[in-house]
Amino acid sequence: MYSILKSAHSGWRYIVLILLVIAVINALSGWFGKKNYTEGNRKLNVFTLISAHIQFLIGLVLYFLSPLTKLPMSDAIGRYFKAEHTAMMIVAIVLITVGNAKSKRVADAVDKHRNIAIFFGLALVLIVVSILVMTKNVPGRSFFGIS
């Protein structure tokens, strides 16, 4: 069970990253191009939100099953998975959720795009930084490698 979830969590990150990149580029284009906020924009943002929440749920289950979270905090790998990765991912999920909620509350299309661009963009940066920190702290892991 653990190895299946670990592979799913590792592979699902690409879906989240791809959707986040597309959503941020789309939102920046809509914000600076003063474009209308379409049903396609809304669906892209909701799919991004859902994929990120699925990734979070898989990660939450892994947190309790993984032997890496049972390592001491003095160990770089244990500290990364117990605290650093977990905290950064929770903040990223909150940013995505708040950004999507704020974009729904405003009526102006440019404001919707701006909210998505800012909140999803910050979440994307945080996720990429977390993955880069993992490649530094965990031997044998790479940014593009499925572990």
Beta strands, then each sheet from edge to edge (+ up, - down):
end
